[in-house]
Amino acid sequence: MTAVTGRVAAAERGETRIADRVVAKIAAQAAKEAVDDPPADGISPRATVTVHRDSARVRVSLELGYPGDIGRTCGAVRRRVAQRVKTLAGMEVPEVAVQVERLHPTGASAAQGRIR
C-alpha cells in the first residue's frame, strides 16, 4: 500500500483465474480457424483442457474433409491452438493432442459414392 494515495498496488491485489471451460472454448475456436476447408456436414471441433497454474494441456477432437493432407492440417491446428491460448489466456501450452474423429468425403469423391 502506498502512503500517498492509500491504494493497494496492482501486483498486491490478487490474481486472475481463467476457468478451464473458457480455455477449452478458446482452443476449440482456434482449431476451427486452423482448418482450411472444414467438411460441410461435420461438427465443430471440441476441446478439453487440463490447466495447472499458467500451463494448459489441450486435447482437440475434430472432423476433416477427405482427401486432404491430414498431417499438415493437424500441425496447423496444434500451432494455432497453442498461439491463441497463449495470446488470449496468457498460458503456456506444452501439449496439444489432436484426435481426428471422422473423415468426410469432399468434392468429386463425395459425388461418386460407392461403386459396385
N, CA, C and O atoms as a Tinker XYZ file with bonds, in Angstrom:
   464  protein
     1  N      0.845000   -1.169000    0.000000    73     2
     2  CA     0.000000    0.000000    0.000000    64     1     3
     3  C      0.893000    1.235000    0.000000    63     2     4     5
     4  O      1.874000    1.314000    0.739000    81     3
     5  N      0.532000    2.193000   -0.842000    73     3     6
     6  CA     1.331000    3.411000   -0.886000    64     5     7
     7  C      0.791000    4.413000    0.124000    63     6     8     9
     8  O     -0.419000    4.533000    0.315000    81     7
     9  N      1.696000    5.123000    0.758000    73     7    10
    10  CA     1.306000    6.059000    1.807000    64     9    11
    11  C      0.595000    7.284000    1.244000    63    10    12    13
    12  O     -0.267000    7.856000    1.912000    81    11
    13  N      0.941000    7.691000    0.036000    73    11    14
    14  CA     0.407000    8.921000   -0.532000    64    13    15
    15  C     -1.055000    8.753000   -0.960000    63    14    16    17
    16  O     -1.897000    9.573000   -0.595000    81    15
    17  N     -1.368000    7.709000   -1.724000    73    15    18
    18  CA    -2.722000    7.569000   -2.270000    64    17    19
    19  C     -3.605000    6.642000   -1.460000    63    18    20    21
    20  O     -4.827000    6.709000   -1.592000    81    19
    21  N     -3.044000    5.782000   -0.630000    73    19    22
    22  CA    -3.842000    4.844000    0.138000    64    21    23
    23  C     -4.371000    3.672000   -0.690000    63    22    24    25
    24  O     -5.242000    2.934000   -0.227000    81    23
    25  N     -3.867000    3.495000   -1.883000    73    23    26
    26  CA    -4.308000    2.400000   -2.753000    64    25    27
    27  C     -3.322000    1.238000   -2.696000    63    26    28    29
    28  O     -2.133000    1.413000   -2.429000    81    27
    29  N     -3.856000    0.049000   -2.956000    73    27    30
    30  CA    -3.036000   -1.153000   -2.992000    64    29    31
    31  C     -2.454000   -1.293000   -4.399000    63    30    32    33
    32  O     -3.163000   -1.132000   -5.392000    81    31
    33  N     -1.176000   -1.588000   -4.471000    73    31    34
    34  CA    -0.530000   -1.767000   -5.772000    64    33    35
    35  C     -1.172000   -2.935000   -6.525000    63    34    36    37
    36  O     -1.623000   -3.905000   -5.916000    81    35
    37  N     -1.206000   -2.832000   -7.839000    73    35    38
    38  CA    -1.881000   -3.837000   -8.671000    64    37    39
    39  C     -1.362000   -5.245000   -8.416000    63    38    40    41
    40  O     -2.152000   -6.188000   -8.371000    81    39
    41  N     -0.084000   -5.406000   -8.252000    73    39    42
    42  CA     0.507000   -6.732000   -8.038000    64    41    43
    43  C      0.121000   -7.330000   -6.693000    63    42    44    45
    44  O      0.245000   -8.541000   -6.505000    81    43
    45  N     -0.340000   -6.520000   -5.763000    73    43    46
    46  CA    -0.692000   -6.987000   -4.432000    64    45    47
    47  C     -2.193000   -7.247000   -4.253000    63    46    48    49
    48  O     -2.597000   -7.746000   -3.203000    81    47
    49  N     -3.012000   -6.929000   -5.230000    73    47    50
    50  CA    -4.465000   -7.046000   -5.090000    64    49    51
    51  C     -4.993000   -8.463000   -5.202000    63    50    52    53
    52  O     -6.006000   -8.776000   -4.576000    81    51
    53  N     -4.363000   -9.324000   -5.960000    73    51    54
    54  CA    -4.890000  -10.676000   -6.127000    64    53    55
    55  C     -4.449000  -11.272000   -7.442000    63    54    56    57
    56  O     -3.415000  -10.910000   -8.004000    81    55
    57  N     -5.270000  -12.203000   -7.919000    73    55    58
    58  CA    -4.912000  -12.881000   -9.155000    64    57    59
    59  C     -6.145000  -13.058000  -10.025000    63    58    60    61
    60  O     -7.279000  -12.961000   -9.559000    81    59
    61  N     -5.897000  -13.317000  -11.283000    73    59    62
    62  CA    -6.967000  -13.616000  -12.226000    64    61    63
    63  C     -6.904000  -15.094000  -12.538000    63    62    64    65
    64  O     -5.851000  -15.619000  -12.900000    81    63
    65  N     -8.040000  -15.767000  -12.397000    73    63    66
    66  CA    -8.101000  -17.196000  -12.712000    64    65    67
    67  C     -9.048000  -17.377000  -13.881000    63    66    68    69
    68  O    -10.193000  -16.926000  -13.840000    81    67
    69  N     -8.573000  -18.030000  -14.911000    73    67    70
    70  CA    -9.387000  -18.299000  -16.093000    64    69    71
    71  C     -9.868000  -19.746000  -16.003000    63    70    72    73
    72  O     -9.059000  -20.666000  -15.883000    81    71
    73  N    -11.176000  -19.943000  -16.060000    73    71    74
    74  CA   -11.770000  -21.272000  -15.921000    64    73    75
    75  C    -11.342000  -22.191000  -17.065000    63    74    76    77
    76  O    -11.115000  -21.749000  -18.191000    81    75
    77  N    -11.237000  -23.484000  -16.741000    73    75    78
    78  CA   -10.844000  -24.475000  -17.741000    64    77    79
    79  C    -11.771000  -24.438000  -18.952000    63    78    80    81
    80  O    -11.311000  -24.560000  -20.087000    81    79
    81  N    -13.068000  -24.270000  -18.719000    73    79    82
    82  CA   -14.012000  -24.284000  -19.843000    64    81    83
    83  C    -13.795000  -23.102000  -20.780000    63    82    84    85
    84  O    -14.070000  -23.205000  -21.975000    81    83
    85  N    -13.304000  -21.979000  -20.253000    73    83    86
    86  CA   -13.001000  -20.821000  -21.095000    64    85    87
    87  C    -11.803000  -21.128000  -21.977000    63    86    88    89
    88  O    -11.809000  -20.819000  -23.168000    81    87
    89  N    -10.782000  -21.733000  -21.400000    73    87    90
    90  CA    -9.601000  -22.121000  -22.178000    64    89    91
    91  C    -10.002000  -23.149000  -23.242000    63    90    92    93
    92  O     -9.497000  -23.107000  -24.364000    81    91
    93  N    -10.905000  -24.066000  -22.896000    73    91    94
    94  CA   -11.378000  -25.065000  -23.863000    64    93    95
    95  C    -12.108000  -24.398000  -25.026000    63    94    96    97
    96  O    -11.949000  -24.810000  -26.175000    81    95
    97  N    -12.901000  -23.378000  -24.738000    73    95    98
    98  CA   -13.607000  -22.664000  -25.812000    64    97    99
    99  C    -12.631000  -21.923000  -26.714000    63    98   100   101
   100  O    -12.806000  -21.895000  -27.932000    81    99
   101  N    -11.617000  -21.333000  -26.129000    73    99   102
   102  CA   -10.584000  -20.659000  -26.930000    64   101   103
   103  C     -9.912000  -21.677000  -27.840000    63   102   104   105
   104  O     -9.716000  -21.410000  -29.025000    81   103
   105  N     -9.558000  -22.840000  -27.302000    73   103   106
   106  CA    -8.878000  -23.880000  -28.073000    64   105   107
   107  C     -9.766000  -24.412000  -29.193000    63   106   108   109
   108  O     -9.286000  -24.617000  -30.309000    81   107
   109  N    -11.047000  -24.639000  -28.920000    73   107   110
   110  CA   -11.959000  -25.148000  -29.947000    64   109   111
   111  C    -12.130000  -24.138000  -31.077000    63   110   112   113
   112  O    -12.144000  -24.518000  -32.248000    81   111
   113  N    -12.258000  -22.869000  -30.741000    73   111   114
   114  CA   -12.392000  -21.835000  -31.765000    64   113   115
   115  C    -11.110000  -21.722000  -32.589000    63   114   116   117
   116  O    -11.167000  -21.552000  -33.807000    81   115
   117  N     -9.971000  -21.815000  -31.938000    73   115   118
   118  CA    -8.694000  -21.755000  -32.657000    64   117   119
   119  C     -8.557000  -22.937000  -33.610000    63   118   120   121
   120  O     -8.061000  -22.776000  -34.725000    81   119
   121  N     -8.986000  -24.117000  -33.187000    73   119   122
   122  CA    -8.932000  -25.294000  -34.063000    64   121   123
   123  C     -9.825000  -25.095000  -35.272000    63   122   124   125
   124  O     -9.454000  -25.453000  -36.390000    81   123
   125  N    -10.998000  -24.527000  -35.052000    73   123   126
   126  CA   -11.928000  -24.253000  -36.150000    64   125   127
   127  C    -11.299000  -23.285000  -37.155000    63   126   128   129
   128  O    -11.440000  -23.466000  -38.365000    81   127
   129  N    -10.612000  -22.267000  -36.659000    73   127   130
   130  CA    -9.950000  -21.284000  -37.516000    64   129   131
   131  C     -8.808000  -21.910000  -38.318000    63   130   132   133
   132  O     -8.519000  -21.467000  -39.430000    81   131
   133  N     -8.161000  -22.927000  -37.767000    73   131   134
   134  CA    -6.981000  -23.520000  -38.402000    64   133   135
   135  C     -7.311000  -24.475000  -39.543000    63   134   136   137
   136  O     -6.462000  -24.735000  -40.396000    81   135
   137  N     -8.540000  -25.001000  -39.570000    73   135   138
   138  CA    -8.927000  -25.950000  -40.621000    64   137   139
   139  C     -9.337000  -25.148000  -41.846000    63   138   140   141
   140  O    -10.321000  -24.409000  -41.813000    81   139
   141  N     -8.564000  -25.301000  -42.947000    73   139   142
   142  CA    -8.807000  -24.517000  -44.158000    64   141   143
   143  C    -10.165000  -24.784000  -44.783000    63   142   144   145
   144  O    -10.893000  -23.847000  -45.111000    81   143
   145  N    -10.510000  -26.045000  -44.950000    73   143   146
   146  CA   -11.737000  -26.409000  -45.648000    64   145   147
   147  C    -12.520000  -27.414000  -44.803000    63   146   148   149
   148  O    -12.449000  -28.619000  -45.045000    81   147
   149  N    -13.272000  -26.917000  -43.805000    73   147   150
   150  CA   -13.996000  -27.853000  -42.933000    64   149   151
   151  C    -15.121000  -28.555000  -43.697000    63   150   152   153
   152  O    -15.719000  -27.959000  -44.592000    81   151
   153  N    -15.412000  -29.797000  -43.361000    73   151   154
   154  CA   -16.498000  -30.501000  -44.034000    64   153   155
   155  C    -17.838000  -29.834000  -43.729000    63   154   156   157
   156  O    -18.110000  -29.442000  -42.594000    81   155
   157  N    -18.670000  -29.715000  -44.766000    73   155   158
   158  CA   -19.956000  -29.032000  -44.612000    64   157   159
   159  C    -20.869000  -29.752000  -43.622000    63   158   160   161
   160  O    -21.614000  -29.109000  -42.883000    81   159
   161  N    -20.812000  -31.074000  -43.607000    73   159   162
   162  CA   -21.698000  -31.830000  -42.719000    64   161   163
   163  C    -21.004000  -32.284000  -41.439000    63   162   164   165
   164  O    -21.540000  -33.114000  -40.704000    81   163
   165  N    -19.825000  -31.750000  -41.171000    73   163   166
   166  CA   -19.094000  -32.119000  -39.949000    64   165   167
   167  C    -19.508000  -31.264000  -38.767000    63   166   168   169
   168  O    -20.136000  -30.218000  -38.932000    81   167
   169  N    -19.155000  -31.716000  -37.580000    73   167   170
   170  CA   -19.437000  -30.932000  -36.379000    64   169   171
   171  C    -18.217000  -30.094000  -36.031000    63   170   172   173
   172  O    -17.099000  -30.411000  -36.438000    81   171
   173  N    -18.433000  -29.035000  -35.284000    73   171   174
   174  CA   -17.346000  -28.134000  -34.900000    64   173   175
   175  C    -16.358000  -28.855000  -33.989000    63   174   176   177
   176  O    -16.729000  -29.783000  -33.270000    81   175
   177  N    -15.096000  -28.421000  -34.024000    73   175   178
   178  CA   -14.103000  -29.029000  -33.130000    64   177   179
   179  C    -14.497000  -28.858000  -31.661000    63   178   180   181
   180  O    -15.134000  -27.877000  -31.278000    81   179
   181  N    -14.099000  -29.839000  -30.857000    73   179   182
   182  CA   -14.320000  -29.801000  -29.417000    64   181   183
   183  C    -12.956000  -29.886000  -28.733000    63   182   184   185
   184  O    -12.023000  -30.489000  -29.263000    81   183
   185  N    -12.853000  -29.284000  -27.566000    73   183   186
   186  CA   -11.581000  -29.300000  -26.850000    64   185   187
   187  C    -11.811000  -29.553000  -25.372000    63   186   188   189
   188  O    -12.810000  -29.125000  -24.794000    81   187
   189  N    -10.870000  -30.252000  -24.779000    73   187   190
   190  CA   -10.816000  -30.399000  -23.333000    64   189   191
   191  C     -9.426000  -29.957000  -22.896000    63   190   192   193
   192  O     -8.451000  -30.127000  -23.627000    81   191
   193  N     -9.349000  -29.395000  -21.715000    73   191   194
   194  CA    -8.065000  -28.901000  -21.233000    64   193   195
   195  C     -7.834000  -29.314000  -19.788000    63   194   196   197
   196  O     -8.769000  -29.566000  -19.028000    81   195
   197  N     -6.569000  -29.374000  -19.442000    73   195   198
   198  CA    -6.146000  -29.537000  -18.062000    64   197   199
   199  C     -5.232000  -28.365000  -17.765000    63   198   200   201
   200  O     -4.163000  -28.234000  -18.363000    81   199
   201  N     -5.649000  -27.517000  -16.846000    73   199   202
   202  CA    -4.886000  -26.319000  -16.514000    64   201   203
   203  C     -4.191000  -26.527000  -15.176000    63   202   204   205
   204  O     -4.803000  -26.971000  -14.205000    81   203
   205  N     -2.901000  -26.200000  -15.140000    73   203   206
   206  CA    -2.119000  -26.241000  -13.911000    64   205   207
   207  C     -1.299000  -24.963000  -13.865000    63   206   208   209
   208  O     -0.336000  -24.803000  -14.614000    81   207
   209  N     -1.685000  -24.067000  -12.988000    73   207   210
   210  CA    -1.071000  -22.744000  -12.855000    64   209   211
   211  C     -1.154000  -21.997000  -14.176000    63   210   212   213
   212  O     -2.252000  -21.698000  -14.645000    81   211
   213  N     -0.017000  -21.691000  -14.783000    73   211   214
   214  CA    -0.003000  -20.935000  -16.047000    64   213   215
   215  C      0.271000  -21.828000  -17.245000    63   214   216   217
   216  O      0.871000  -21.387000  -18.225000    81   215
   217  N     -0.161000  -23.071000  -17.174000    73   215   218
   218  CA     0.094000  -24.038000  -18.243000    64   217   219
   219  C     -1.191000  -24.805000  -18.544000    63   218   220   221
   220  O     -1.937000  -25.172000  -17.636000    81   219
   221  N     -1.437000  -25.041000  -19.835000    73   219   222
   222  CA    -2.641000  -25.769000  -20.240000    64   221   223
   223  C     -2.269000  -26.885000  -21.212000    63   222   224   225
   224  O     -1.597000  -26.649000  -22.217000    81   223
   225  N     -2.708000  -28.093000  -20.906000    73   223   226
   226  CA    -2.571000  -29.218000  -21.832000    64   225   227
   227  C     -3.920000  -29.372000  -22.516000    63   226   228   229
   228  O     -4.959000  -29.427000  -21.858000    81   227
   229  N     -3.896000  -29.441000  -23.839000    73   227   230
   230  CA    -5.126000  -29.381000  -24.625000    64   229   231
   231  C     -5.297000  -30.645000  -25.451000    63   230   232   233
   232  O     -4.333000  -31.175000  -26.004000    81   231
   233  N     -6.543000  -31.127000  -25.529000    73   231   234
   234  CA    -6.910000  -32.234000  -26.416000    64   233   235
   235  C     -8.051000  -31.719000  -27.296000    63   234   236   237
   236  O     -9.090000  -31.288000  -26.797000    81   235
   237  N     -7.840000  -31.772000  -28.610000    73   235   238
   238  CA    -8.827000  -31.297000  -29.574000    64   237   239
   239  C     -9.330000  -32.480000  -30.394000    63   238   240   241
   240  O     -8.535000  -33.271000  -30.900000    81   239
   241  N    -10.646000  -32.602000  -30.525000    73   239   242
   242  CA   -11.263000  -33.607000  -31.386000    64   241   243
   243  C    -11.931000  -32.873000  -32.536000    63   242   244   245
   244  O    -12.643000  -31.891000  -32.327000    81   243
   245  N    -11.697000  -33.358000  -33.764000    73   243   246
   246  CA   -12.274000  -32.683000  -34.912000    64   245   247
   247  C    -12.565000  -33.652000  -36.049000    63   246   248   249
   248  O    -12.138000  -34.806000  -36.033000    81   247
   249  N    -13.298000  -33.157000  -37.030000    73   247   250
   250  CA   -13.611000  -33.909000  -38.234000    64   249   251
   251  C    -13.007000  -33.160000  -39.408000    63   250   252   253
   252  O    -13.016000  -31.929000  -39.442000    81   251
   253  N    -12.476000  -33.916000  -40.382000    73   251   254
   254  CA   -11.804000  -33.312000  -41.527000    64   253   255
   255  C    -12.386000  -33.828000  -42.836000    63   254   256   257
   256  O    -13.010000  -34.887000  -42.895000    81   255
   257  N    -12.158000  -33.041000  -43.881000    73   255   258
   258  CA   -12.536000  -33.475000  -45.218000    64   257   259
   259  C    -11.494000  -34.435000  -45.765000    63   258   260   261
   260  O    -10.314000  -34.359000  -45.423000    81   259
   261  N    -11.961000  -35.353000  -46.636000    73   259   262
   262  CA   -11.063000  -36.327000  -47.234000    64   261   263
   263  C    -11.331000  -36.385000  -48.724000    63   262   264   265
   264  O    -12.507000  -36.408000  -49.084000    81   263
   265  N    -10.391000  -36.411000  -49.602000    73   263   266
   266  CA    -8.964000  -36.476000  -49.302000    64   265   267
   267  C     -8.414000  -35.116000  -48.897000    63   266   268   269
   268  O     -8.966000  -34.075000  -49.254000    81   267
   269  N     -7.352000  -35.140000  -48.169000    73   267   270
   270  CA    -6.691000  -33.928000  -47.722000    64   269   271
   271  C     -5.422000  -34.294000  -46.980000    63   270   272   273
   272  O     -5.212000  -35.454000  -46.628000    81   271
   273  N     -4.588000  -33.316000  -46.746000    73   271   274
   274  CA    -3.329000  -33.530000  -46.041000    64   273   275
   275  C     -3.604000  -33.477000  -44.531000    63   274   276   277
   276  O     -3.558000  -32.413000  -43.914000    81   275
   277  N     -3.884000  -34.628000  -43.965000    73   275   278
   278  CA    -4.282000  -34.724000  -42.563000    64   277   279
   279  C     -3.146000  -34.270000  -41.640000    63   278   280   281
   280  O     -3.390000  -33.545000  -40.676000    81   279
   281  N     -1.932000  -34.682000  -41.921000    73   279   282
   282  CA    -0.781000  -34.303000  -41.100000    64   281   283
   283  C     -0.553000  -32.801000  -41.074000    63   282   284   285
   284  O     -0.306000  -32.222000  -40.016000    81   283
   285  N     -0.637000  -32.169000  -42.250000    73   283   286
   286  CA    -0.447000  -30.718000  -42.323000    64   285   287
   287  C     -1.552000  -29.997000  -41.550000    63   286   288   289
   288  O     -1.282000  -29.038000  -40.827000    81   287
   289  N     -2.787000  -30.456000  -41.701000    73   287   290
   290  CA    -3.907000  -29.827000  -41.007000    64   289   291
   291  C     -3.769000  -29.964000  -39.496000    63   290   292   293
   292  O     -3.998000  -29.002000  -38.764000    81   291
   293  N     -3.399000  -31.148000  -39.026000    73   291   294
   294  CA    -3.223000  -31.358000  -37.584000    64   293   295
   295  C     -2.088000  -30.485000  -37.041000    63   294   296   297
   296  O     -2.194000  -29.962000  -35.932000    81   295
   297  N     -1.017000  -30.324000  -37.800000    73   295   298
   298  CA     0.078000  -29.440000  -37.398000    64   297   299
   299  C     -0.382000  -27.994000  -37.304000    63   298   300   301
   300  O     -0.009000  -27.280000  -36.373000    81   299
   301  N     -1.198000  -27.554000  -38.274000    73   299   302
   302  CA    -1.731000  -26.192000  -38.250000    64   301   303
   303  C     -2.644000  -25.991000  -37.043000    63   302   304   305
   304  O     -2.635000  -24.926000  -36.425000    81   303
   305  N     -3.423000  -27.004000  -36.712000    73   303   306
   306  CA    -4.307000  -26.920000  -35.541000    64   305   307
   307  C     -3.470000  -26.798000  -34.273000    63   306   308   309
   308  O     -3.766000  -25.962000  -33.419000    81   307
   309  N     -2.434000  -27.615000  -34.138000    73   307   310
   310  CA    -1.570000  -27.547000  -32.947000    64   309   311
   311  C     -0.965000  -26.161000  -32.767000    63   310   312   313
   312  O     -0.998000  -25.588000  -31.678000    81   311
   313  N     -0.409000  -25.630000  -33.866000    73   311   314
   314  CA     0.236000  -24.312000  -33.792000    64   313   315
   315  C     -0.776000  -23.219000  -33.452000    63   314   316   317
   316  O     -0.505000  -22.374000  -32.599000    81   315
   317  N     -1.932000  -23.226000  -34.105000    73   315   318
   318  CA    -2.943000  -22.184000  -33.894000    64   317   319
   319  C     -3.493000  -22.235000  -32.468000    63   318   320   321
   320  O     -3.650000  -21.197000  -31.826000    81   319
   321  N     -3.784000  -23.430000  -31.978000    73   319   322
   322  CA    -4.324000  -23.563000  -30.619000    64   321   323
   323  C     -3.305000  -23.054000  -29.596000    63   322   324   325
   324  O     -3.660000  -22.287000  -28.702000    81   323
   325  N     -2.056000  -23.470000  -29.718000    73   323   326
   326  CA    -1.019000  -23.033000  -28.766000    64   325   327
   327  C     -0.860000  -21.514000  -28.796000    63   326   328   329
   328  O     -0.740000  -20.878000  -27.749000    81   327
   329  N     -0.860000  -20.939000  -29.993000    73   327   330
   330  CA    -0.677000  -19.491000  -30.133000    64   329   331
   331  C     -1.858000  -18.717000  -29.561000    63   330   332   333
   332  O     -1.651000  -17.731000  -28.854000    81   331
   333  N     -3.085000  -19.133000  -29.844000    73   331   334
   334  CA    -4.272000  -18.407000  -29.384000    64   333   335
   335  C     -4.454000  -18.528000  -27.862000    63   334   336   337
   336  O     -4.823000  -17.553000  -27.209000    81   335
   337  N     -4.200000  -19.704000  -27.301000    73   335   338
   338  CA    -4.330000  -19.859000  -25.848000    64   337   339
   339  C     -3.288000  -19.000000  -25.142000    63   338   340   341
   340  O     -3.589000  -18.372000  -24.127000    81   339
   341  N     -2.069000  -18.966000  -25.668000    73   339   342
   342  CA    -1.023000  -18.131000  -25.068000    64   341   343
   343  C     -1.391000  -16.653000  -25.158000    63   342   344   345
   344  O     -1.232000  -15.908000  -24.192000    81   343
   345  N     -1.885000  -16.233000  -26.326000    73   343   346
   346  CA    -2.227000  -14.823000  -26.519000    64   345   347
   347  C     -3.439000  -14.395000  -25.686000    63   346   348   349
   348  O     -3.403000  -13.357000  -25.025000    81   347
   349  N     -4.500000  -15.185000  -25.716000    73   347   350
   350  CA    -5.746000  -14.765000  -25.078000    64   349   351
   351  C     -5.833000  -15.099000  -23.595000    63   350   352   353
   352  O     -6.456000  -14.360000  -22.833000    81   351
   353  N     -5.216000  -16.205000  -23.171000    73   351   354
   354  CA    -5.306000  -16.614000  -21.766000    64   353   355
   355  C     -3.995000  -16.434000  -21.015000    63   354   356   357
   356  O     -3.966000  -16.541000  -19.789000    81   355
   357  N     -2.915000  -16.163000  -21.733000    73   355   358
   358  CA    -1.620000  -15.968000  -21.077000    64   357   359
   359  C     -1.029000  -17.240000  -20.519000    63   358   360   361
   360  O     -0.257000  -17.197000  -19.561000    81   359
   361  N     -1.382000  -18.388000  -21.111000    73   359   362
   362  CA    -0.898000  -19.679000  -20.622000    64   361   363
   363  C      0.032000  -20.328000  -21.626000    63   362   364   365
   364  O     -0.167000  -20.232000  -22.837000    81   363
   365  N      1.046000  -20.988000  -21.102000    73   363   366
   366  CA     1.906000  -21.810000  -21.947000    64   365   367
   367  C      1.130000  -23.076000  -22.312000    63   366   368   369
   368  O      0.314000  -23.562000  -21.529000    81   367
   369  N      1.392000  -23.600000  -23.500000    73   367   370
   370  CA     0.710000  -24.810000  -23.952000    64   369   371
   371  C      1.782000  -25.816000  -24.389000    63   370   372   373
   372  O      2.179000  -25.832000  -25.554000    81   371
   373  N      2.249000  -26.652000  -23.457000    73   371   374
   374  CA     3.305000  -27.601000  -23.796000    64   373   375
   375  C      2.819000  -28.780000  -24.642000    63   374   376   377
   376  O      3.623000  -29.472000  -25.267000    81   375
   377  N      1.497000  -29.007000  -24.660000    73   375   378
   378  CA     0.989000  -30.169000  -25.383000    64   377   379
   379  C     -0.378000  -29.864000  -25.984000    63   378   380   381
   380  O     -1.279000  -29.392000  -25.292000    81   379
   381  N     -0.526000  -30.141000  -27.290000    73   379   382
   382  CA    -1.824000  -30.096000  -27.957000    64   381   383
   383  C     -1.975000  -31.431000  -28.679000    63   382   384   385
   384  O     -1.285000  -31.693000  -29.665000    81   383
   385  N     -2.869000  -32.263000  -28.189000    73   383   386
   386  CA    -3.148000  -33.561000  -28.813000    64   385   387
   387  C     -4.348000  -33.380000  -29.736000    63   386   388   389
   388  O     -5.398000  -32.899000  -29.310000    81   387
   389  N     -4.189000  -33.765000  -31.001000    73   387   390
   390  CA    -5.269000  -33.638000  -31.977000    64   389   391
   391  C     -5.778000  -35.031000  -32.312000    63   390   392   393
   392  O     -5.004000  -35.911000  -32.693000    81   391
   393  N     -7.063000  -35.222000  -32.171000    73   391   394
   394  CA    -7.688000  -36.504000  -32.473000    64   393   395
   395  C     -8.682000  -36.284000  -33.608000    63   394   396   397
   396  O     -9.634000  -35.516000  -33.467000    81   395
   397  N     -8.458000  -36.965000  -34.741000    73   395   398
   398  CA    -9.374000  -36.880000  -35.874000    64   397   399
   399  C    -10.458000  -37.934000  -35.663000    63   398   400   401
   400  O    -10.187000  -39.134000  -35.701000    81   399
   401  N    -11.676000  -37.475000  -35.444000    73   399   402
   402  CA   -12.797000  -38.364000  -35.141000    64   401   403
   403  C    -13.404000  -38.995000  -36.385000    63   402   404   405
   404  O    -13.824000  -40.152000  -36.358000    81   403
   405  N    -13.449000  -38.237000  -37.472000    73   403   406
   406  CA   -14.130000  -38.720000  -38.675000    64   405   407
   407  C    -13.594000  -37.983000  -39.891000    63   406   408   409
   408  O    -13.227000  -36.811000  -39.810000    81   407
   409  N    -13.553000  -38.683000  -41.021000    73   407   410
   410  CA   -13.201000  -38.081000  -42.304000    64   409   411
   411  C    -14.453000  -38.028000  -43.168000    63   410   412   413
   412  O    -15.189000  -39.008000  -43.275000    81   411
   413  N    -14.685000  -36.866000  -43.786000    73   411   414
   414  CA   -15.851000  -36.678000  -44.647000    64   413   415
   415  C    -15.380000  -36.546000  -46.091000    63   414   416   417
   416  O    -14.499000  -35.733000  -46.370000    81   415
   417  N    -15.947000  -37.328000  -47.023000    73   415   418
   418  CA   -15.575000  -37.180000  -48.432000    64   417   419
   419  C    -15.954000  -35.784000  -48.935000    63   418   420   421
   420  O    -17.018000  -35.263000  -48.601000    81   419
   421  N    -15.085000  -35.194000  -49.729000    73   419   422
   422  CA   -15.343000  -33.873000  -50.288000    64   421   423
   423  C    -15.171000  -33.893000  -51.792000    63   422   424   425
   424  O    -14.541000  -34.803000  -52.332000    81   423
   425  N    -15.712000  -32.921000  -52.464000    73   423   426
   426  CA   -15.509000  -32.749000  -53.903000    64   425   427
   427  C    -15.991000  -33.917000  -54.719000    63   426   428   429
   428  O    -17.073000  -34.451000  -54.476000    81   427
   429  N    -15.175000  -34.325000  -55.709000    73   427   430
   430  CA   -15.543000  -35.382000  -56.649000    64   429   431
   431  C    -15.712000  -36.728000  -55.963000    63   430   432   433
   432  O    -16.545000  -37.533000  -56.381000    81   431
   433  N    -14.928000  -36.989000  -54.904000    73   431   434
   434  CA   -15.041000  -38.277000  -54.226000    64   433   435
   435  C    -16.384000  -38.417000  -53.520000    63   434   436   437
   436  O    -16.891000  -39.530000  -53.379000    81   435
   437  N    -16.962000  -37.314000  -53.078000    73   435   438
   438  CA   -18.274000  -37.376000  -52.409000    64   437   439
   439  C    -19.383000  -37.614000  -53.431000    63   438   440   441
   440  O    -20.378000  -38.276000  -53.133000    81   439
   441  N    -19.207000  -37.070000  -54.635000    73   439   442
   442  CA   -20.240000  -37.208000  -55.665000    64   441   443
   443  C    -20.270000  -38.621000  -56.247000    63   442   444   445
   444  O    -21.326000  -39.091000  -56.670000    81   443
   445  N    -19.126000  -39.300000  -56.272000    73   443   446
   446  CA   -19.057000  -40.633000  -56.857000    64   445   447
   447  C    -19.796000  -41.668000  -56.039000    63   446   448   449
   448  O    -20.414000  -42.574000  -56.598000    81   447
   449  N    -19.745000  -41.549000  -54.739000    73   447   450
   450  CA   -20.400000  -42.526000  -53.885000    64   449   451
   451  C    -19.720000  -43.880000  -53.978000    63   450   452   453
   452  O    -18.553000  -43.979000  -54.356000    81   451
   453  N    -20.443000  -44.893000  -53.638000    73   451   454
   454  CA   -19.894000  -46.253000  -53.622000    64   453   455
   455  C    -20.109000  -46.896000  -54.987000    63   454   456   457
   456  O    -21.188000  -46.800000  -55.571000    81   455
   457  N    -19.074000  -47.547000  -55.481000    73   455   458
   458  CA   -19.148000  -48.229000  -56.783000    64   457   459
   459  C    -19.209000  -49.718000  -56.545000    63   458   460   461
   460  O    -18.429000  -50.258000  -55.759000    81   459
   461  N    -20.142000  -50.398000  -57.225000    73   459   462
   462  CA   -20.279000  -51.846000  -57.088000    64   461   463
   463  C    -19.734000  -52.539000  -58.309000    63   462   464
   464  O    -19.759000  -53.768000  -58.385000    81   463
